[in-house]
Amino acid sequence: KEFRSNRNHIAIVVDEYGGVAGMVTIEDVLEQIVGDIEDEYDYDEDEDNIIQNADGQYRVKALTEITDFNEAIGTTLSDEEFSTIGGLVVHQFGHLPKRDDEIVHNGLLFRVLRADSRRLHTLMVKVLSDSIELT
């Protein structure tokens, strides 16, 4: 009712103490009633996490889950210690790498394409040999 009467599409949610708990849009309310509504602003976070280039290398978002990486590329990297490829690569370096830094791990060459002062964003991955354990 509030959305329609005030012609607002967004509202601030206040908790029982008068503090701001968050915000809600009219789309959020409708989705709770009728289910997911997809529009031009929605995107699949997992979509395009791994893109194979024409040269056989892979462009990989650092937040890609290791299980998804293994499935797409056919590797068997462990996800026991780290859940994302970015976490694994940072651990292998021992520090937060910069753009164009490279490291080899389990027959894969990881090159940093994009990073900032806090995290990795995008990696280029090249399979170096058939000697790695592919599934």
N, CA and C atoms as an extended XYZ file, in Angstrom:
405
Properties=species:S:1:pos:R:3:atomname:S:1:resname:S:1:resid:I:1 pbc="F F F"
N         0.823       -1.195        0.000 N   LYS     1
C         0.000        0.000        0.000 CA  LYS     1
C         0.864        1.255        0.000 C   LYS     1
N         1.887        1.259        0.860 N   GLU     2
C         2.757        2.437        0.978 CA  GLU     2
C         3.432        2.760       -0.354 C   GLU     2
N         3.903        1.728       -1.045 N   PHE     3
C         4.564        1.949       -2.329 CA  PHE     3
C         3.607        2.612       -3.318 C   PHE     3
N         2.381        2.084       -3.399 N   ARG     4
C         1.412        2.629       -4.359 CA  ARG     4
C         0.956        4.026       -3.984 C   ARG     4
N         0.624        4.232       -2.722 N   SER     5
C         0.070        5.533       -2.327 CA  SER     5
C         1.089        6.664       -2.425 C   SER     5
N         2.351        6.378       -2.116 N   ASN     6
C         3.396        7.410       -2.174 CA  ASN     6
C         4.153        7.418       -3.500 C   ASN     6
N         3.823        6.466       -4.369 N   ARG     7
C         4.504        6.323       -5.664 CA  ARG     7
C         6.025        6.202       -5.515 C   ARG     7
N         6.435        5.473       -4.492 N   ASN     8
C         7.853        5.181       -4.263 CA  ASN     8
C         8.139        3.758       -4.721 C   ASN     8
N         9.362        3.525       -5.137 N   HIS     9
C         9.764        2.183       -5.547 CA  HIS     9
C        10.792        1.595       -4.598 C   HIS     9
N        11.140        2.340       -3.571 N   ILE    10
C        12.155        1.904       -2.620 CA  ILE    10
C        11.778        2.429       -1.236 C   ILE    10
N        12.099        1.651       -0.194 N   ALA    11
C        11.794        2.075        1.173 CA  ALA    11
C        12.934        1.664        2.096 C   ALA    11
N        13.133        2.420        3.148 N   ILE    12
C        14.116        2.093        4.175 CA  ILE    12
C        13.421        1.247        5.235 C   ILE    12
N        14.045        0.153        5.626 N   VAL    13
C        13.487       -0.733        6.642 CA  VAL    13
C        14.085       -0.345        7.988 C   VAL    13
N        13.204       -0.118        8.967 N   VAL    14
C        13.620        0.304       10.303 CA  VAL    14
C        13.336       -0.832       11.278 C   VAL    14
N        14.302       -1.138       12.163 N   ASP    15
C        14.094       -2.197       13.146 CA  ASP    15
C        13.314       -1.674       14.350 C   ASP    15
N        13.087       -2.556       15.327 N   GLU    16
C        12.258       -2.200       16.478 CA  GLU    16
C        12.862       -1.113       17.358 C   GLU    16
N        14.161       -0.836       17.194 N   TYR    17
C        14.827        0.202       17.984 CA  TYR    17
C        14.943        1.521       17.227 C   TYR    17
N        14.409        1.565       16.029 N   GLY    18
C        14.481        2.780       15.231 CA  GLY    18
C        15.739        2.884       14.387 C   GLY    18
N        16.557        1.848       14.401 N   GLY    19
C        17.770        1.826       13.584 CA  GLY    19
C        17.471        1.341       12.176 C   GLY    19
N        18.312        1.707       11.251 N   VAL    20
C        18.132        1.283        9.866 CA  VAL    20
C        18.581       -0.168        9.731 C   VAL    20
N        17.671       -1.009        9.268 N   ALA    21
C        17.965       -2.425        9.084 CA  ALA    21
C        18.312       -2.739        7.636 C   ALA    21
N        17.951       -1.858        6.717 N   GLY    22
C        18.238       -2.088        5.306 CA  GLY    22
C        17.266       -1.337        4.435 C   GLY    22
N        17.180       -1.790        3.187 N   MET    23
C        16.221       -1.171        2.278 CA  MET    23
C        15.552       -2.256        1.456 C   MET    23
N        14.387       -1.933        0.938 N   VAL    24
C        13.610       -2.881        0.163 CA  VAL    24
C        13.005       -2.142       -1.032 C   VAL    24
N        12.946       -2.840       -2.155 N   THR    25
C        12.326       -2.257       -3.345 CA  THR    25
C        10.972       -2.910       -3.568 C   THR    25
N        10.190       -2.308       -4.411 N   ILE    26
C         8.890       -2.888       -4.741 CA  ILE    26
C         9.087       -4.244       -5.422 C   ILE    26
N        10.167       -4.377       -6.183 N   GLU    27
C        10.472       -5.660       -6.822 CA  GLU    27
C        10.746       -6.731       -5.772 C   GLU    27
N        11.459       -6.375       -4.682 N   ASP    28
C        11.723       -7.331       -3.601 CA  ASP    28
C        10.419       -7.847       -2.996 C   ASP    28
N         9.487       -6.939       -2.758 N   VAL    29
C         8.197       -7.313       -2.175 CA  VAL    29
C         7.430       -8.224       -3.127 C   VAL    29
N         7.373       -7.857       -4.404 N   LEU    30
C         6.669       -8.680       -5.390 CA  LEU    30
C         7.298      -10.061       -5.522 C   LEU    30
N         8.627      -10.131       -5.486 N   GLU    31
C         9.302      -11.424       -5.600 CA  GLU    31
C         8.990      -12.325       -4.413 C   GLU    31
N         8.754      -11.751       -3.239 N   GLN    32
C         8.365      -12.553       -2.086 CA  GLN    32
C         6.970      -13.142       -2.273 C   GLN    32
N         6.141      -12.448       -3.028 N   ILE    33
C         4.766      -12.901       -3.242 CA  ILE    33
C         4.674      -13.888       -4.404 C   ILE    33
N         5.258      -13.542       -5.554 N   VAL    34
C         5.066      -14.345       -6.767 CA  VAL    34
C         6.289      -15.151       -7.192 C   VAL    34
N         7.415      -14.971       -6.544 N   GLY    35
C         8.630      -15.671       -6.943 CA  GLY    35
C         9.547      -14.770       -7.743 C   GLY    35
N        10.651      -15.331       -8.194 N   ASP    36
C        11.687      -14.557       -8.871 CA  ASP    36
C        11.170      -13.849      -10.118 C   ASP    36
N        11.533      -12.575      -10.249 N   ILE    37
C        11.216      -11.776      -11.428 CA  ILE    37
C        12.543      -11.349      -12.041 C   ILE    37
N        12.795      -11.775      -13.282 N   GLU    38
C        14.046      -11.393      -13.929 CA  GLU    38
C        13.816      -10.185      -14.821 C   GLU    38
N        14.746       -9.233      -14.752 N   ASP    39
C        14.682       -8.069      -15.628 CA  ASP    39
C        16.080       -7.738      -16.122 C   ASP    39
N        16.213       -6.625      -16.836 N   GLU    40
C        17.506       -6.280      -17.438 CA  GLU    40
C        18.583       -5.961      -16.413 C   GLU    40
N        18.198       -5.717      -15.161 N   TYR    41
C        19.180       -5.381      -14.135 CA  TYR    41
C        19.654       -6.598      -13.357 C   TYR    41
N        18.949       -7.712      -13.484 N   ASP    42
C        19.360       -8.943      -12.826 CA  ASP    42
C        20.421       -9.624      -13.674 C   ASP    42
N        21.360      -10.259      -13.015 N   TYR    43
C        22.365      -11.019      -13.741 CA  TYR    43
C        22.732      -12.243      -12.932 C   TYR    43
N        23.170      -13.245      -13.622 N   ASP    44
C        23.597      -14.481      -12.988 CA  ASP    44
C        25.040      -14.309      -12.560 C   ASP    44
N        25.278      -14.361      -11.253 N   GLU    45
C        26.633      -14.142      -10.752 CA  GLU    45
C        27.600      -15.215      -11.241 C   GLU    45
N        27.081      -16.416      -11.506 N   ASP    46
C        27.948      -17.502      -11.949 CA  ASP    46
C        28.165      -17.499      -13.459 C   ASP    46
N        27.369      -16.717      -14.186 N   GLU    47
C        27.477      -16.691      -15.639 CA  GLU    47
C        28.807      -16.077      -16.063 C   GLU    47
N        29.418      -16.676      -17.025 N   ASP    48
C        30.671      -16.176      -17.588 CA  ASP    48
C        31.818      -16.095      -16.584 C   ASP    48
N        31.798      -16.934      -15.560 N   ASN    49
C        32.921      -16.969      -14.622 CA  ASN    49
C        34.165      -17.539      -15.286 C   ASN    49
N        33.962      -18.432      -16.248 N   ILE    50
C        35.077      -19.068      -16.951 CA  ILE    50
C        34.787      -18.989      -18.446 C   ILE    50
N        35.683      -18.329      -19.171 N   ILE    51
C        35.527      -18.189      -20.619 CA  ILE    51
C        36.779      -18.746      -21.284 C   ILE    51
N        36.600      -19.686      -22.204 N   GLN    52
C        37.744      -20.236      -22.924 CA  GLN    52
C        38.018      -19.389      -24.156 C   GLN    52
N        39.254      -18.928      -24.273 N   ASN    53
C        39.680      -18.145      -25.433 CA  ASN    53
C        39.980      -19.069      -26.603 C   ASN    53
N        40.142      -18.490      -27.774 N   ALA    54
C        40.447      -19.260      -28.982 CA  ALA    54
C        41.775      -19.999      -28.864 C   ALA    54
N        42.708      -19.451      -28.077 N   ASP    55
C        44.021      -20.089      -27.917 CA  ASP    55
C        44.026      -21.188      -26.857 C   ASP    55
N        42.863      -21.509      -26.294 N   GLY    56
C        42.771      -22.586      -25.320 CA  GLY    56
C        42.975      -22.154      -23.881 C   GLY    56
N        43.353      -20.904      -23.667 N   GLN    57
C        43.497      -20.408      -22.302 CA  GLN    57
C        42.123      -20.030      -21.760 C   GLN    57
N        42.045      -19.934      -20.438 N   TYR    58
C        40.776      -19.628      -19.784 CA  TYR    58
C        40.871      -18.302      -19.038 C   TYR    58
N        39.876      -17.457      -19.244 N   ARG    59
C        39.745      -16.215      -18.478 CA  ARG    59
C        38.794      -16.549      -17.330 C   ARG    59
N        39.283      -16.408      -16.089 N   VAL    60
C        38.539      -16.882      -14.924 CA  VAL    60
C        38.373      -15.760      -13.905 C   VAL    60
N        37.139      -15.555      -13.446 N   LYS    61
C        36.909      -14.608      -12.357 CA  LYS    61
C        37.458      -15.222      -11.075 C   LYS    61
N        38.156      -14.416      -10.284 N   ALA    62
C        38.811      -14.916       -9.075 CA  ALA    62
C        37.820      -15.458       -8.054 C   ALA    62
N        36.587      -15.002       -8.078 N   LEU    63
C        35.583      -15.479       -7.130 CA  LEU    63
C        34.917      -16.783       -7.569 C   LEU    63
N        35.408      -17.377       -8.654 N   THR    64
C        34.879      -18.652       -9.122 CA  THR    64
C        35.173      -19.740       -8.097 C   THR    64
N        34.154      -20.501       -7.756 N   GLU    65
C        34.324      -21.614       -6.824 CA  GLU    65
C        35.265      -22.651       -7.449 C   GLU    65
N        36.110      -23.238       -6.624 N   ILE    66
C        37.055      -24.249       -7.112 CA  ILE    66
C        36.307      -25.434       -7.719 C   ILE    66
N        35.191      -25.815       -7.132 N   THR    67
C        34.424      -26.935       -7.697 CA  THR    67
C        33.927      -26.613       -9.107 C   THR    67
N        33.491      -25.373       -9.338 N   ASP    68
C        33.060      -24.962      -10.678 CA  ASP    68
C        34.242      -24.935      -11.644 C   ASP    68
N        35.395      -24.472      -11.169 N   PHE    69
C        36.617      -24.433      -11.972 CA  PHE    69
C        36.999      -25.852      -12.392 C   PHE    69
N        37.024      -26.774      -11.419 N   ASN    70
C        37.373      -28.164      -11.710 CA  ASN    70
C        36.432      -28.768      -12.747 C   ASN    70
N        35.160      -28.492      -12.604 N   GLU    71
C        34.166      -29.037      -13.526 CA  GLU    71
C        34.352      -28.485      -14.940 C   GLU    71
N        34.625      -27.192      -15.054 N   ALA    72
C        34.752      -26.555      -16.369 CA  ALA    72
C        36.040      -26.938      -17.084 C   ALA    72
N        37.138      -27.041      -16.338 N   ILE    73
C        38.440      -27.262      -16.963 CA  ILE    73
C        38.865      -28.724      -16.892 C   ILE    73
N        38.258      -29.480      -16.000 N   GLY    74
C        38.588      -30.894      -15.886 CA  GLY    74
C        39.748      -31.174      -14.962 C   GLY    74
N        40.001      -30.284      -14.016 N   THR    75
C        41.081      -30.478      -13.051 CA  THR    75
C        40.520      -31.047      -11.753 C   THR    75
N        41.426      -31.354      -10.828 N   THR    76
C        41.017      -31.895       -9.530 CA  THR    76
C        41.660      -31.105       -8.395 C   THR    76
N        41.615      -29.787       -8.493 N   LEU    77
C        42.174      -28.964       -7.422 CA  LEU    77
C        41.339      -29.145       -6.161 C   LEU    77
N        41.996      -29.178       -5.014 N   SER    78
C        41.305      -29.373       -3.741 CA  SER    78
C        40.606      -28.091       -3.305 C   SER    78
N        39.389      -28.255       -2.807 N   ASP    79
C        38.658      -27.107       -2.269 CA  ASP    79
C        38.516      -27.205       -0.749 C   ASP    79
N        39.387      -28.007       -0.124 N   GLU    80
C        39.328      -28.169        1.328 CA  GLU    80
C        39.796      -26.923        2.063 C   GLU    80
N        40.873      -26.301        1.582 N   GLU    81
C        41.439      -25.134        2.261 CA  GLU    81
C        40.858      -23.818        1.765 C   GLU    81
N        40.540      -23.739        0.477 N   PHE    82
C        40.054      -22.501       -0.137 CA  PHE    82
C        38.825      -22.818       -0.959 C   PHE    82
N        37.885      -21.899       -1.000 N   SER    83
C        36.668      -22.154       -1.775 CA  SER    83
C        36.722      -21.528       -3.165 C   SER    83
N        37.582      -20.510       -3.360 N   THR    84
C        37.649      -19.838       -4.663 CA  THR    84
C        39.034      -19.971       -5.289 C   THR    84
N        39.073      -19.809       -6.601 N   ILE    85
C        40.345      -19.830       -7.326 CA  ILE    85
C        41.230      -18.683       -6.865 C   ILE    85
N        40.647      -17.521       -6.641 N   GLY    86
C        41.421      -16.375       -6.163 CA  GLY    86
C        42.097      -16.656       -4.836 C   GLY    86
N        41.390      -17.296       -3.912 N   GLY    87
C        41.968      -17.646       -2.616 CA  GLY    87
C        43.126      -18.610       -2.756 C   GLY    87
N        42.982      -19.595       -3.629 N   LEU    88
C        44.054      -20.559       -3.880 CA  LEU    88
C        45.285      -19.871       -4.453 C   LEU    88
N        45.080      -18.989       -5.431 N   VAL    89
C        46.200      -18.304       -6.087 CA  VAL    89
C        46.919      -17.369       -5.117 C   VAL    89
N        46.178      -16.613       -4.329 N   VAL    90
C        46.808      -15.725       -3.342 CA  VAL    90
C        47.645      -16.549       -2.369 C   VAL    90
N        47.122      -17.690       -1.934 N   HIS    91
C        47.883      -18.562       -1.026 CA  HIS    91
C        49.167      -19.060       -1.684 C   HIS    91
N        49.089      -19.448       -2.945 N   GLN    92
C        50.281      -19.940       -3.641 CA  GLN    92
C        51.347      -18.854       -3.760 C   GLN    92
N        50.940      -17.629       -3.985 N   PHE    93
C        51.895      -16.520       -4.050 CA  PHE    93
C        52.459      -16.198       -2.671 C   PHE    93
N        51.653      -16.348       -1.643 N   GLY    94
C        52.082      -15.969       -0.300 CA  GLY    94
C        51.832      -14.498       -0.004 C   GLY    94
N        51.282      -13.789       -0.966 N   HIS    95
C        50.931      -12.373       -0.829 CA  HIS    95
C        49.927      -12.038       -1.930 C   HIS    95
N        49.357      -10.858       -1.867 N   LEU    96
C        48.419      -10.442       -2.908 CA  LEU    96
C        49.203      -10.038       -4.155 C   LEU    96
N        49.086      -10.818       -5.227 N   PRO    97
C        49.856      -10.509       -6.437 CA  PRO    97
C        49.306       -9.299       -7.180 C   PRO    97
N        50.152       -8.771       -8.056 N   LYS    98
C        49.779       -7.622       -8.886 CA  LYS    98
C        49.504       -8.095      -10.315 C   LYS    98
N        49.027       -7.196      -11.125 N   ARG    99
C        48.735       -7.489      -12.524 CA  ARG    99
C        49.972       -8.050      -13.226 C   ARG    99
N        49.764       -9.052      -14.038 N   ASP   100
C        50.780       -9.750      -14.833 CA  ASP   100
C        51.699      -10.652      -14.023 C   ASP   100
N        51.515      -10.753      -12.708 N   ASP   101
C        52.269      -11.736      -11.927 CA  ASP   101
C        51.800      -13.127      -12.344 C   ASP   101
N        52.741      -14.084      -12.387 N   GLU   102
C        52.424      -15.445      -12.808 CA  GLU   102
C        52.935      -16.447      -11.797 C   GLU   102
N        52.229      -17.572      -11.708 N   ILE   103
C        52.665      -18.668      -10.853 CA  ILE   103
C        52.153      -19.972      -11.465 C   ILE   103
N        52.927      -21.038      -11.297 N   VAL   104
C        52.530      -22.355      -11.783 CA  VAL   104
C        52.113      -23.193      -10.583 C   VAL   104
N        50.966      -23.848      -10.702 N   HIS   105
C        50.467      -24.723       -9.637 CA  HIS   105
C        49.736      -25.891      -10.283 C   HIS   105
N        50.149      -27.104       -9.945 N   ASN   106
C        49.515      -28.331      -10.445 CA  ASN   106
C        49.364      -28.367      -11.964 C   ASN   106
N        50.403      -27.961      -12.687 N   GLY   107
C        50.365      -28.009      -14.142 CA  GLY   107
C        49.541      -26.915      -14.789 C   GLY   107
N        49.180      -25.907      -14.007 N   LEU   108
C        48.409      -24.777      -14.526 CA  LEU   108
C        49.199      -23.499      -14.315 C   LEU   108
N        49.245      -22.656      -15.337 N   LEU   109
C        49.873      -21.342      -15.220 CA  LEU   109
C        48.769      -20.332      -14.937 C   LEU   109
N        48.883      -19.654      -13.796 N   PHE   110
C        47.930      -18.613      -13.421 CA  PHE   110
C        48.598      -17.263      -13.620 C   PHE   110
N        47.977      -16.387      -14.422 N   ARG   111
C        48.481      -15.025      -14.617 CA  ARG   111
C        47.394      -14.052      -14.188 C   ARG   111
N        47.780      -13.074      -13.375 N   VAL   112
C        46.827      -12.090      -12.869 CA  VAL   112
C        46.536      -11.071      -13.969 C   VAL   112
N        45.277      -10.970      -14.356 N   LEU   113
C        44.869       -9.977      -15.352 CA  LEU   113
C        44.401       -8.692      -14.689 C   LEU   113
N        43.685       -8.837      -13.577 N   ARG   114
C        43.153       -7.658      -12.900 CA  ARG   114
C        43.119       -7.900      -11.400 C   ARG   114
N        43.633       -6.916      -10.647 N   ALA   115
C        43.637       -6.977       -9.184 CA  ALA   115
C        43.651       -5.560       -8.651 C   ALA   115
N        43.202       -5.400       -7.428 N   ASP   116
C        43.348       -4.105       -6.770 CA  ASP   116
C        44.102       -4.326       -5.464 C   ASP   116
N        44.120       -3.345       -4.604 N   SER   117
C        44.916       -3.440       -3.379 CA  SER   117
C        44.312       -4.392       -2.353 C   SER   117
N        43.092       -4.885       -2.611 N   ARG   118
C        42.438       -5.757       -1.643 CA  ARG   118
C        42.206       -7.182       -2.120 C   ARG   118
N        42.060       -7.367       -3.436 N   ARG   119
C        41.744       -8.714       -3.916 CA  ARG   119
C        42.017       -8.865       -5.404 C   ARG   119
N        42.023      -10.125       -5.831 N   LEU   120
C        42.124      -10.448       -7.249 CA  LEU   120
C        40.742      -10.344       -7.881 C   LEU   120
N        40.712       -9.970       -9.148 N   HIS   121
C        39.442       -9.911       -9.870 CA  HIS   121
C        39.393      -10.946      -10.989 C   HIS   121
N        40.426      -10.964      -11.853 N   THR   122
C        40.406      -11.833      -13.027 CA  THR   122
C        41.770      -12.477      -13.238 C   THR   122
N        41.747      -13.738      -13.645 N   LEU   123
C        42.970      -14.501      -13.907 CA  LEU   123
C        42.912      -15.082      -15.317 C   LEU   123
N        44.089      -15.323      -15.890 N   MET   124
C        44.193      -16.095      -17.123 CA  MET   124
C        44.844      -17.412      -16.719 C   MET   124
N        44.241      -18.508      -17.130 N   VAL   125
C        44.736      -19.830      -16.750 CA  VAL   125
C        45.078      -20.603      -18.014 C   VAL   125
N        46.275      -21.187      -18.005 N   LYS   126
C        46.732      -21.989      -19.142 CA  LYS   126
C        47.114      -23.369      -18.628 C   LYS   126
N        46.591      -24.406      -19.273 N   VAL   127
C        46.974      -25.776      -18.944 CA  VAL   127
C        48.327      -26.022      -19.591 C   VAL   127
N        49.336      -26.348      -18.766 N   LEU   128
C        50.701      -26.473      -19.278 CA  LEU   128
C        51.020      -27.836      -19.851 C   LEU   128
N        50.407      -28.876      -19.323 N   SER   129
C        50.756      -30.204      -19.818 CA  SER   129
C        49.601      -31.161      -19.602 C   SER   129
N        49.711      -32.297      -20.254 N   ASP   130
C        48.715      -33.346      -20.054 CA  ASP   130
C        49.035      -34.177      -18.825 C   ASP   130
N        50.128      -33.833      -18.127 N   SER   131
C        50.541      -34.623      -16.974 CA  SER   131
C        49.740      -34.300      -15.721 C   SER   131
N        48.941      -33.225      -15.758 N   ILE   132
C        48.126      -32.936      -14.584 CA  ILE   132
C        46.951      -33.895      -14.553 C   ILE   132
N        46.387      -34.053      -13.379 N   GLU   133
C        45.267      -34.970      -13.237 CA  GLU   133
C        44.009      -34.322      -13.775 C   GLU   133
N        43.604      -34.730      -14.959 N   LEU   134
C        42.359      -34.243      -15.547 CA  LEU   134
C        41.298      -35.306      -15.352 C   LEU   134
N        40.069      -34.870      -15.164 N   THR   135
C        38.991      -35.837      -14.939 CA  THR   135
C        38.252      -36.122      -16.216 C   THR   135
